[in-house]
């Protein structure tokens, strides 16, 4: 049997594993975020989290910071899991950046620092209930990210290690 990744074992304990640092390429998802839900998401290439693909311990909704390419750092809400409402068969990492962008950024590099956990992933009775919960997640994230213990991650060294210049070396 495959031994659990170090990250997986951390998820079994408390949420003391945070911050959760993740970087990868933005790939096309199922197209539900924008079209069905009204919350566009940047789907991170599964290769970026392959060591935890089989893990169920990291599943949930998180808040933190994100950056596309070498752009600005924005607040985000991120889901990790199989999206039970849609009965998804593949584990995904979907980042909803709390900023309006004028165009898609498929193929670009995204860097994420999850600094807090909001809730577990659950199936909802209706799409409207899911949308209401996502709005609630966003409000919780905004409140939490305004606090000093979350703001400090905007200057984390992980950002510098994930610039286009650093990645091209």
Contact map, one row per residue, 1 for C-alpha under 8 A:
1110000000000000000000000000000000000000000000000000000000000000000000000000000000000000000000000000000000000000000000000000000000000000000000000000000000000000000000000
1111000000000000000000000000000000000000000000000000000000000000000000000000000000000000000000000000000000000000000000000000000000000000000000000000000000000000000000000
1111100000000000000000000000000000000000000000000000000000000000000000000000000000000000000000000000000000000000000000000000000000000000000000000000000000000000000000000
0111111110000000000000000000000000000000000000000000001000000000000000000000000000000000000000000000000000000000000000000000000000000000000000000000000000000000000000000
0011111110000000000000000000000000000000000000000011000000000000000000000000000000000000000000000000000000000000000000000000000000000000000000000000000000000000000000000
0001111111000000000000000000000000000000000000000000000000000000000000000000000000000000000000000000000000000000000000000000000000000000000000000000000000000000000000000
0001111111100000100000000000000000000000000000000001000000000000000000000000000000000000000000000000000000000000000000000000000000000000000000000000000000000000000000000
0001111111110000000000000000000000000000000000000001001011000000000000000000000000000000000000000000000000000000000000000000000000000000000000000000000000000000000000000
0001111111111000000000000000000000000000000000000000000000000000000000000000000000000000000000000000000000000000000000000000000000000000000000000000000000000000000000000
0000011111111111100000000000000000000000000000000000000000000000000000000000000000000000000000000000000000000000000000000000000000000000000000000000000000000000000000000
0000001111111110100000000000000000000000000000000000000011000000000000000000000000000000000000000000000000000000000000000000000000000000000000000000000000000000000000000
0000000111111100000000000000000000000000000000000000000010000000000000000000000000000000000000000000000000000000000000000000000000000000000000000000000000000000000000000
0000000011111111000000000000000000000000000000000000000000000000000000000000000000000000000000000000000000000000000000000000000000000000000000000000000000000000000000000
0000000001111111100000000000000000000000000000000000000000000000000000000000000000000000000000000000000000000000000000000000000000000000000000000000000000000000000000000
0000000001101111110000000000000000000000000000000000000000000000000000000000000000000000000000000000000000000000000010000000000000000000000000000000000000000000000000000
0000000001001111110000000000000000000000000000000000000000000000000000000000000000000000000000000000000000000000000000000000000000000000000000000000000000000000000000000
0000001001100111111100000000000000000000000000000000000000000000000000000000000000000000000000000000000000000000000000000000000000000000000000000000000000000000000000000
0000000000000011111100000000000000000000000000000000000000000000000000000000000000000000000000000000000000000000011100000000000000000000000000000000000000000000000000000
0000000000000000111110000000000000000000000000000000000000000000000000000000000000000000000000000000000000000000111100000000000000000000000000000000000000000000000000000
0000000000000000111111000000000000000000000000000000000000000000000000000000000000000000000000000000000000000001111000000000000000000000000000000000000000000000000000000
0000000000000000001111100000000000000000000000000000000000000000000000000000000000000000000000000000000000000011110000000000000000000000000000000000000000000100000000000
0000000000000000000111110000000000000000000000011000000000000000000000000000000000000000000000000000000000000011100000000000000000000000000000000000000000000000000000000
0000000000000000000011111000000000000000000100010000000000000000000000000000000000000000000000000000000000001111000000000000000000000000000000000000000000000000010000000
0000000000000000000001111100000000000000000110110000000000000000000000000000000000000000000000000000000000001110000000000000000000000000000000000000000000000000000000000
0000000000000000000000111110000000000000000110010000000000000000000000000000000000000000000000000000000001111100000000000000000000000000000000000000000000000000000000000
0000000000000000000000011111000000000000011110000000000000000000000000000000000000000000000000000000000011111100000000000000000000000000000000000000000000000000000000000
0000000000000000000000001111100000000000011110000000000000000000000000000000000000000000000000000000000001100000000000000000000000000000000000000000000000000000000000000
0000000000000000000000000111111000000000011000000000000000000000000000000000000000000000000000000000000001000000000000000000000000000000000000000000000000000000000000000
0000000000000000000000000011111100000000011000000000000000000000000000000000000000000000000000000000000000000000000000000000000000000000000000000000000000000000000000000
0000000000000000000000000001111110000000000000000000000000000000000000000000000000000000000000000000000000000000000000000000000000000000000000000000000000000000000000000
0000000000000000000000000001111111110000000000000000000000000000000000000000000000000000000000000000000000000000000000000000000000000000000000000000000000000000000000000
0000000000000000000000000000111111111000000000000000000000000000000000000000000000000000000000000000000000000000000000000000000000000000000000000000000000000000000000000
0000000000000000000000000000011111111111100000000000000000000000000000000000000000000000000000000000000000000000000000000000000000000000000000000000000000000000000000000
0000000000000000000000000000001111111111100000000000000000000000000000000000000000000000000000000000000000000000000000000000000000000000000000000000000000000000000000000
0000000000000000000000000000001111111101000000000000000000000000000000000000000000000000000000000000000000000000000000000000000000000000000000000000000000000000000000000
0000000000000000000000000000001111111100000000000000000000000000000000000000000000000000000000000000000000000000000000000000000000000000000000000000000000000000000000000
0000000000000000000000000000000111111111000000000000000000000000000000000000000000000000000000000000000000000000000000000000001000100000000000000000000000000000000000000
0000000000000000000000000000000011111111000000000000000000000000000000000000000000000000000000000000000000000000000000000000000000000000000000000000000000000000000000000
0000000000000000000000000000000011001111100000000000000000000000000000000000000000000000000000010000000000000000000000000000000000000000000000000000000000000000000000000
0000000000000000000000000000000011101111110000000000000000000000000000000000000000000000000000011000000000000000000000000000000000000000000000000000000000000000000000000
0000000000000000000000000000000011000011111000000000000000000000000000000000000000000000000001111000000000000000000000000000000000000000000000000000000000000000000000000
0000000000000000000000000111100000000001111100000000000000000000000000000000000000000000000001111000000011000000000000000000000000000000000000000000000000000000000000000
0000000000000000000000000111100000000000111110000000000000000000000000000000000000000000000111100000000000000000000000000000000000000000000000000000000000000000000000000
0000000000000000000000111110000000000000011111010000000000000000000000000000000000000000000111100000000000000100000000000000000000000000000000000000000000000000000000000
0000000000000000000000011110000000000000001111111000000000000000000000000000000000000000000000000000000000000000000000000000000000000000000000000000000000000000000000000
0000000000000000000000000000000000000000000111111100100000000000000000000000000000000000001110000000000000000000000000000000000000000000000000000000000000000000000000000
0000000000000000000000010000000000000000000011111100000000000000000000000000000000000000000000000000000000000000000000000000000000000000000000000000000000000000000000000
0000000000000000000001111000000000000000000111111100000000000000000000000000000000000000000000000000000000000000000000000000000000000000000000000000000000000000000000000
0000000000000000000001000000000000000000000011111111100000000000000000000000000000000000000000000000000000000000000000000000000000000000000000000000000000000000000000000
0000000000000000000000000000000000000000000001111111100000000000000000000000000000000000000000000000000000000000000000000000000000000000000000000000000000000000000000000
0000100000000000000000000000000000000000000000001111110000000000000000000000000000000000000000000000000000000000000000000000000000000000000000000000000000000000000000000
0000101100000000000000000000000000000000000000001111111001000000000000000000000000000000000000000000000000000000000000000000000000000000000000000000000000000000000000000
0000000000000000000000000000000000000000000001001111111000000000000000000000000000000000001000000000000000000000000000000000000000000000000000000000000000000000000000000
0000000000000000000000000000000000000000000000000011111100000000000000000000000000000000000000000000000000000000000000000000000000000000000000000000000000000000000000000
0001000100000000000000000000000000000000000000000001111111000000000000000000000000000000000000000000000000000000000000000000000000000000000000000000000000000000000000000
0000000000000000000000000000000000000000000000000000011111100000000000000000000010000000000000000000000000000000000000000000000000000000000000000000000000000000000000000
0000000100110000000000000000000000000000000000000000001111100000000000000000000000000000000000000000000000000000000000000000000000000000000000000000000000000000000000000
0000000100100000000000000000000000000000000000000001001111110000000000000000000110000000000000000000000000000000000000000000000000000000000000000000000000000000000000000
0000000000000000000000000000000000000000000000000000000111111000000000000000001111000000000000000000000000000000000000011000000000000000000000000000000000000000000000000
0000000000000000000000000000000000000000000000000000000001111100000000000000001110000000000000000000000000000000000011111000000000000000000000000000000000000000000000000
0000000000000000000000000000000000000000000000000000000000111110000000000000111100000000000000000000000000000000000011111000000000000000100000000000000000000000000000000
0000000000000000000000000000000000000000000000000000000000011111000000000000111000000000000000000000000000000000011111100000000000000000000000000000000000000000000000000
0000000000000000000000000000000000000000000000000000000000001111100000000011110000000000000000000000000000000000011111000000000000000000000010001000000000000000000000000
0000000000000000000000000000000000000000000000000000000000000111110000000011110000000000000000000000000000000001111100000000000000000000000010001000010000000000000000000
0000000000000000000000000000000000000000000000000000000000000011111000001111000000000000000000000000000000000001111000000000000000000000000000000000000011000000000000000
0000000000000000000000000000000000000000000000000000000000000001111100001111000000000000000000001000000000000111100000000000000000000000000000000000000000000000000000000
0000000000000000000000000000000000000000000000000000000000000000111111111100000000000000000000000000000000000111000000000000000000000000000000000000000000000000000000000
0000000000000000000000000000000000000000000000000000000000000000011111111000000000000000000000000000000010011110000000000000000000000000000000000000000000000000000000000
0000000000000000000000000000000000000000000000000000000000000000001111100000000000000000000000000000000000011110000000000000000000000000000000000000000000000000001100000
0000000000000000000000000000000000000000000000000000000000000000001111110000000000000000000000000000000000000000000000000000000000000000000000000000000000000000001100000
0000000000000000000000000000000000000000000000000000000000000000001111111000000000000000000000000000000000000000000000000000000000000000000000000000000000000000000000000
0000000000000000000000000000000000000000000000000000000000000000001101111100000000000000000000000000000000000000000000000000000000000000000000000000000000000000000000000
0000000000000000000000000000000000000000000000000000000000000000111100111110000000000000000000000000000000000000000000000000000000000000000000000000000001000000000000000
0000000000000000000000000000000000000000000000000000000000000000111000011111000000000000000000001110000000000000000000000000000000000000000000000000000000000000000000000
0000000000000000000000000000000000000000000000000000000000000011110000001111100000000000000000001110000000000000000000000000000000000000000011001000000000000000000000000
0000000000000000000000000000000000000000000000000000000000000011110000000111110000000000000000111100000000000000000000000000000000000000000010000000000000000000000000000
0000000000000000000000000000000000000000000000000000000000001111000000000011111000000000000000111100000000000000000000000000000000000000110010000000000000000000000000000
0000000000000000000000000000000000000000000000000000000000001111000000000001111100000000000011110000000000000000010000000000000000000000000000000000000000000000000000000
0000000000000000000000000000000000000000000000000000000000111100000000000000111110000000000111100000000000000000000000001000000000000000000000000000000000000000000000000
0000000000000000000000000000000000000000000000000000000001111000000000000000011111000000001111000000000000000000000000000000000000000000000000000000000000000000000000000
0000000000000000000000000000000000000000000000000000000101110000000000000000001111100000011110000000000000000000000000001000000000000000000000000000000000000000000000000
0000000000000000000000000000000000000000000000000000000000100000000000000000000111110011111100000000000000000000000000000000000000000000000000000000000000000000000000000
0000000000000000000000000000000000000000000000000000000000000000000000000000000011111111001100000000000000000000000000001110000000000000000000000000000000000000000000000
0000000000000000000000000000000000000000000000000000000000000000000000000000000001111111000000000000000000000000000000001110000000000000000000000000000000000000000000000
0000000000000000000000000000000000000000000000000000000000000000000000000000000000111111000000000000000000000000000000000111000000000000000000000000000000000000000000000
0000000000000000000000000000000000000000000000000000000000000000000000000000000000111111000000000000000000000000000000000010000000000000000000000000000000000000000000000
0000000000000000000000000000000000000000000000000000000000000000000000000000000001111111100000000000000000000000000000000000000000000000000000000000000000000000000000000
0000000000000000000000000000000000000000000000000000000000000000000000000000000001111111111000000000000000000000000000000000000000000000000000000000000000000000000000000
0000000000000000000000000000000000000000000000000000000000000000000000000000000001000011111000000000000000000000000000000000000000000000000000000000000000000000000000000
0000000000000000000000000000000000000000000000000000000000000000000000000000000011000001111100000000000000000000000000000000000000000000000000000000000000000000000000000
0000000000000000000000000000000000000000000001000000100000000000000000000000000111100001111110000000000000000000000000000000000000000000000000000000000000000000000000000
0000000000000000000000000000000000000000001101000000000000000000000000000000001111100000011111000000000000000000000000000000000000000000000000000000000000000000000000000
0000000000000000000000000000000000000000001101000000000000000000000000000000011110000000001111100000000000000000000000000000000000000000000000000000000000000000000000000
0000000000000000000000000000000000000000111100000000000000000000000000000000011100000000000111110000000000000000000000000000000000000000000000000000000000000000000000000
0000000000000000000000000000000000000000111100000000000000000000000000000001111000000000000011111000000000000000000000000000000000000000000000000000000000000000000000000
0000000000000000000000000000000000000011110000000000000000000000000000000001110000000000000001111100000000000000000000000000000000000000000000000000000000000000000000000
0000000000000000000000000000000000000001110000000000000000000000010000000111100000000000000000111110000000000000000000000000000000000000000000000000000000000000000000000
0000000000000000000000000000000000000000000000000000000000000000000000000111100000000000000000011111000000000000000000000000000000000000000000000000000000000000000000000
0000000000000000000000000000000000000000000000000000000000000000000000000110000000000000000000001111100000000000000000000000000000000000000000000000000000000000000000000
0000000000000000000000000000000000000000000000000000000000000000000000000000000000000000000000000111110000000000000000000000000000000000000000000000000000000000000000000
0000000000000000000000000000000000000000000000000000000000000000000000000000000000000000000000000011111100000000000000000000000000000000000000000000000000000000000000000
0000000000000000000000000000000000000000000000000000000000000000000000000000000000000000000000000001111100000000000000000000000000000000000000000000000000000000000000000
0000000000000000000000000000000000000000000000000000000000000000000000000000000000000000000000000000111110000000000000000000000000000000000000000000000000000000000000000
0000000000000000000000000000000000000000000000000000000000000000000000000000000000000000000000000000111111000000000000000000000000000000000000000000000000000000000000000
0000000000000000000000000100000000000000010000000000000000000000000100000000000000000000000000000000001111110000000000000000000000000000000000000000000000000000000000000
0000000000000000000000001111000000000000010000000000000000000000000000000000000000000000000000000000000111110000000000000000000000000000000000000000000000000000000000000
0000000000000000000000001110000000000000000000000000000000000000000000000000000000000000000000000000000011111000000000000000000000000000000000000000000000000000000000000
0000000000000000000000001100000000000000000000000000000000000000000110000000000000000000000000000000000011111100000000000000000000000000000000000000000000000000000000000
0000000000000000000000111100000000000000000000000000000000000000000110000000000000000000000000000000000000111110000000000000000000000000000000000000000000000000000000000
0000000000000000000000111100000000000000000100000000000000000000011110000000000000000000000000000000000000011111000000000000000000000000000000000000000000000000000000000
0000000000000000000011110000000000000000000000000000000000000000011110000000000000000000000000000000000000001111100000000000000000000000000000000000000000000010010000000
0000000000000000000111100000000000000000000000000000000000000001111000000000000000000000000000000000000000000111110000000000000000000000000000000000000000000000000000000
0000000000000000001111000000000000000000000000000000000000000001110000000000000000000000000000000000000000000011111000000000000000000000000000000000000010000000000000000
0000000000000000011110000000000000000000000000000000000000000111100000000000010000000000000000000000000000000001111110000000000000000000000000000000000000000000000000000
0000000000000000011100000000000000000000000000000000000000000111100000000000000000000000000000000000000000000000111110000000000000000000000000000000010010000000000000000
0000000000000000011000000000000000000000000000000000000000000111000000000000000000000000000000000000000000000000011111000000000000000000000000000000000000000000000000000
0000000000000010000000000000000000000000000000000000000000011110000000000000000000000000000000000000000000000000011111100000000000000000000000000000000000000000000000000
0000000000000000000000000000000000000000000000000000000000011110000000000000000000000000000000000000000000000000000111110000000000000000100110000000000000000000000000000
0000000000000000000000000000000000000000000000000000000000011100000000000000000000000000000000000000000000000000000011111000000000000000000000000000000000000000000000000
0000000000000000000000000000000000000000000000000000000000111000000000000000000000000000000000000000000000000000000001111100000000000000000000000000000000000000000000000
0000000000000000000000000000000000000000000000000000000000111000000000000000001010110000000000000000000000000000000000111110000000000000000000000000000000000000000000000
0000000000000000000000000000000000000000000000000000000000000000000000000000000000111000000000000000000000000000000000011111000000000000000000000000000000000000000000000
0000000000000000000000000000000000000000000000000000000000000000000000000000000000111100000000000000000000000000000000001111100000000000000000000000000000000000000000000
0000000000000000000000000000000000000000000000000000000000000000000000000000000000001000000000000000000000000000000000000111111011000000000000000000000000000000000000000
0000000000000000000000000000000000000000000000000000000000000000000000000000000000000000000000000000000000000000000000000011111011000000000000000000000000000000000000000
0000000000000000000000000000000000000000000000000000000000000000000000000000000000000000000000000000000000000000000000000001111111000000000000000000000000000000000000000
0000000000000000000000000000000000001000000000000000000000000000000000000000000000000000000000000000000000000000000000000001111111100000000000000000000000000000000000000
0000000000000000000000000000000000000000000000000000000000000000000000000000000000000000000000000000000000000000000000000000011111110000000000000000000000000000000000000
0000000000000000000000000000000000000000000000000000000000000000000000000000000000000000000000000000000000000000000000000001111111111000000000000000000000000000000000000
0000000000000000000000000000000000000000000000000000000000000000000000000000000000000000000000000000000000000000000000000001111111111100000000000000000000000000000000000
0000000000000000000000000000000000001000000000000000000000000000000000000000000000000000000000000000000000000000000000000000001111111110000000000000000000000000000000000
0000000000000000000000000000000000000000000000000000000000000000000000000000000000000000000000000000000000000000000000000000000111111111000000000000000000000000000000000
0000000000000000000000000000000000000000000000000000000000000000000000000000000000000000000000000000000000000000000000000000000011111111100000000000000000000000000000000
0000000000000000000000000000000000000000000000000000000000000000000000000000000000000000000000000000000000000000000000000000000001111111110000000000000000000000000000000
0000000000000000000000000000000000000000000000000000000000000000000000000000000000000000000000000000000000000000000000000000000000111111111000000000000000000000000000000
0000000000000000000000000000000000000000000000000000000000000000000000000000000000000000000000000000000000000000000000000000000000011111111100000000000000000000000000000
0000000000000000000000000000000000000000000000000000000000001000000000000000100000000000000000000000000000000000000001000000000000001111111110000000000000000000000000000
0000000000000000000000000000000000000000000000000000000000000000000000000000100000000000000000000000000000000000000000000000000000000111111111000000000000000000000000000
0000000000000000000000000000000000000000000000000000000000000000000000000000000000000000000000000000000000000000000000000000000000000011111111100000000000000000000000000
0000000000000000000000000000000000000000000000000000000000000000000000000000000000000000000000000000000000000000000001000000000000000001111111110000000000000000000000000
0000000000000000000000000000000000000000000000000000000000000011000000000011100000000000000000000000000000000000000001000000000000000000111111111000000000000000000000000
0000000000000000000000000000000000000000000000000000000000000000000000000010000000000000000000000000000000000000000000000000000000000000011111111100000000000000000000000
0000000000000000000000000000000000000000000000000000000000000000000000000000000000000000000000000000000000000000000000000000000000000000001111111110000000000000000000000
0000000000000000000000000000000000000000000000000000000000000000000000000000000000000000000000000000000000000000000000000000000000000000000111111110010000000000000000000
0000000000000000000000000000000000000000000000000000000000000011000000000010000000000000000000000000000000000000000000000000000000000000000011111111011000000000000000000
0000000000000000000000000000000000000000000000000000000000000000000000000000000000000000000000000000000000000000000000000000000000000000000001111111011000000000000000000
0000000000000000000000000000000000000000000000000000000000000000000000000000000000000000000000000000000000000000000000000000000000000000000000111111111000000000000000000
0000000000000000000000000000000000000000000000000000000000000000000000000000000000000000000000000000000000000000000000000000000000000000000000001111111100000000000000000
0000000000000000000000000000000000000000000000000000000000000000000000000000000000000000000000000000000000000000000000000000000000000000000000000011111110000000000000000
0000000000000000000000000000000000000000000000000000000000000001000000000000000000000000000000000000000000000000001000000000000000000000000000011111111111000000000000000
0000000000000000000000000000000000000000000000000000000000000000000000000000000000000000000000000000000000000000000000000000000000000000000000001111111111000000000000000
0000000000000000000000000000000000000000000000000000000000000000000000000000000000000000000000000000000000000000000000000000000000000000000000000001111111110000000000000
0000000000000000000000000000000000000000000000000000000000000000100000000000000000000000000000000000000000000000101000000000000000000000000000000000111111110000000000000
0000000000000000000000000000000000000000000000000000000000000000100000001000000000000000000000000000000000000000000000000000000000000000000000000000011111110000000000000
0000000000000000000000000000000000000000000000000000000000000000000000000000000000000000000000000000000000000000000000000000000000000000000000000000000111111010000000000
0000000000000000000000000000000000000000000000000000000000000000000000000000000000000000000000000000000000000000000000000000000000000000000000000000000111111111000000000
0000000000000000000000000000000000000000000000000000000000000000000000000000000000000000000000000000000000000000000000000000000000000000000000000000000000111111100000000
0000000000000000000010000000000000000000000000000000000000000000000000000000000000000000000000000000000000000000000000000000000000000000000000000000000000011111110000000
0000000000000000000000000000000000000000000000000000000000000000000000000000000000000000000000000000000000000010000000000000000000000000000000000000000000111111111000000
0000000000000000000000000000000000000000000000000000000000000000000000000000000000000000000000000000000000000000000000000000000000000000000000000000000000011111111001000
0000000000000000000000000000000000000000000000000000000000000000000000000000000000000000000000000000000000000000000000000000000000000000000000000000000000001111111001100
0000000000000000000000100000000000000000000000000000000000000000000000000000000000000000000000000000000000000010000000000000000000000000000000000000000000000111111101100
0000000000000000000000000000000000000000000000000000000000000000000011000000000000000000000000000000000000000000000000000000000000000000000000000000000000000011111111100
0000000000000000000000000000000000000000000000000000000000000000000011000000000000000000000000000000000000000000000000000000000000000000000000000000000000000000011111110
0000000000000000000000000000000000000000000000000000000000000000000000000000000000000000000000000000000000000000000000000000000000000000000000000000000000000000001111111
0000000000000000000000000000000000000000000000000000000000000000000000000000000000000000000000000000000000000000000000000000000000000000000000000000000000000001111111111
0000000000000000000000000000000000000000000000000000000000000000000000000000000000000000000000000000000000000000000000000000000000000000000000000000000000000000111111111
0000000000000000000000000000000000000000000000000000000000000000000000000000000000000000000000000000000000000000000000000000000000000000000000000000000000000000000111111
0000000000000000000000000000000000000000000000000000000000000000000000000000000000000000000000000000000000000000000000000000000000000000000000000000000000000000000011111
